[in-house]
């Protein structure tokens, strides 16, 4: 299975390797108090509701690292 920012956030967080990529570019995302609400949505969609906490540059970096897996 390939992963990207179009993958559901929950799937990315449940996989240790992809979770490490998220934590590398978005430190603390797994422990955010509202993270449970976004688990069923693609990461790119969650970014739209992050109030700027997840930037386009972060998404690009995550996608680049996930593509290497």
N, C-alpha and C positions, 0 to 999 in steps of 0.2 A: 504494500500500500504506500502510495506516495503522499506526502503532506505538503501543504502550502498555507498561505494566509486565508485561503478559501475553505480550509478544513475547520470542522467544528472545534471551538475552543476546548471543550471537554475532552475530545479525542487527543488534542495536542497536550493537554495537561496530564492525561492518563498514561501517556507513553513517556518513560523516563528520558529517552534521548531527545524527543521533541520538547519536553518540558524544560530540559537544560538549555535548549536554544532560546525558548521564551524568556527564561530567567537571565540569560546572558544579555539580551537586548532590552528586556523590560523587568529589571530586578524587582522582586516582590509581587509579581503578578499573581502567582499561585496563592498567595496569602491575602490578597485584597478582600476586604469585607463583602464586596458586592459581586465577587467572581462567580458565585453559584448561579446568579441570574443570567450570565452570559454563556454558560457552558453549552447550550444547545444551538448557539449561533456561530457562524464562521468568524474567525478572528478579525477579518477585514470589516465585518459588520459591527462587531463589538467596538472596534476602534472609532466608529462613527458616534458612539455614545459615551466615549471616554472623556469627553470634555478637553480633548487635546493631549491627554496623558499618553495615548498611543499615537505617535506621529507617523506620517507617510514614510519618513526615513527609517523608522523602526520596522515598519511592515516590509519595506524593501530589504532590509538587512536580514530579517527573519526568513523571508522567502529565499534569499540567496543561500543561507545556511541550510534550510530545509531541502533545497534542490540538490545539495551535495550528499544527502543521505541516501 
